[in-house]
Every structure is written in C-alpha cells, then in structure tokens.
C-alpha cells in the first residue's frame, strides 16, 4: 500500500504543480507567439545582414592572406632555385662524375 509520506518524498506533488504551471503558461504564451514573431522580425533581419557582411569581410581577408602566402611561397622557391644554380657544379664536371659512376 502506498503511504502518504512516499507520495511526497518522491516529488510527485512538485511534478503535478510544474505540469499545471506549464499548461497555464502555454495557454498564455501560444496566442502571443505571432505577435512576438512579428516584433522579432526586424531584429532577426538585422542579425542576418550583419552575418552576411561579416562573412563577406572574412572572405576578402582570407583571399588577401592567401595571395600574400602565394607571393611569399613564390619568393622562397625563387631563392631556392637561385641557390641551387649557384651551388650546382658545372655541366661538364657533372657529366664526368656521372660517366665515372656508370663505369663502376
């Protein structure tokens, strides 16, 4: 048999009160939703416009950063190529070395 103390200890009255409160609140809020949606529309539109502007600025920033990176990469490659041409042995020395390697 269920005791009255068990009924109060497991939180059943609190659950009933919360359910009744939610029902009363829902009957008050649901009719007001269209009015709230209409009043929130300009704010939502402004937030979307700000997001679009931010996305465009971000796209421009990353595009410029990518171009800078490509320029730096091209400069580094050019420097490496210049260093390799300066440090590379003459063609005739290279041919003699490779001919000796082929003989071995």
N, C-alpha and C positions, 0 to 999 in steps of 0.2 A: 504494500500500500504506500502511496506517495504521501510524504509528510509535507506540511506547510513550510517547514524550515528548508527542506530540499528545493522547494519551488523558488524560494527567494535566494538561496545560495548559488544556484546555477545561472542566475542572471536572466531568467525568463521575464520578469516584470520590466526590466530595462529594455529587453528586445521588443516587448509589446509597445512600450512608450515610444521607442525610436520608430517603430513601424507606423504608429498613429501620427507621429510628428512628420514623418516623411510624406504620408498621404495628404495631410493638411497643407504642407509646404508645396507639394506637387500641384494641388488644385489651385494654389495662389500663383505659382510661377508659370505654369504651362500657358495660361491665356496671355501672359505678358511677353512671351517669347518673340512673337512677331514684332512687337514694339521695340524690344531690345535689339533684335536683329537689324531693324531699320536704323536705329540710332548708332549702332556699331559699324555700319557700312562705311561711312567716311573715314573712320579710324583704320579700318581694315584696308581700304583703298590706299591711304597714305602709307601704311606699313608696306604694302606690296610695291608701291612706287619707290620707296626708299631701298627696298631689297633689290629691285631691278637696277637702280643707279649704282648701288654698291657692287653688284655683280659685274656691271659694265666697267667700273673703275678697276676692279680686280683683274678682269680680263686684259685691260690695257696694261696694267702694271706687270703682269706675268708675261705678256707679249714683249714688252720692252726689256724685261730681265732676261728673257730667252735670247733676244737679239744681242744683248751685251755678252752673254755667255758664249754665243756662237762666235762673236768677234774675238774674245779672249782665246777661245779654242783655236781659231784660225791663226792668231798671232803665235801661239805656243807651237803649233805644227810648223809654221814657217821658220821659227827659231831652231827647232829640232832639225829641220831639213837643212838649214844653213850650217849648223854644227856638224851634221853628217857629211856634208860636202867638203868642209874644211878638214875634217879628220879622216876622210876616206883616202886610201892610198891611190897613187896614180894608176891609171888603167893598165899600163904596161907592167907595173910591179904586180898588180893583181893577177894578170894573165900568166906571168911567170910562176907565181905561187900556186895557182890552180893547176898549171901544167905539171909542176913537180908533185902535187898531190895525186894527180891522175896516174903518174908513173909508179907511185908506191902501191 
